[in-house]
């Protein structure tokens, strides 16, 4: 199972592994809790 999720490249998701695609998805939809360095905070 490790190979299937973490090592195997999948052509329909841009030659990423399933775990890389899942991590990118959650980074994209998750709201940031803290501003990046140099960004203005809203408080």
Secondary structure as UniProt FT lines:
FT   HELIX           2..6
FT   STRAND          9..10
FT   HELIX           11..13
FT   STRAND          16..17
FT   HELIX           18..29
FT   TURN            37..38
//
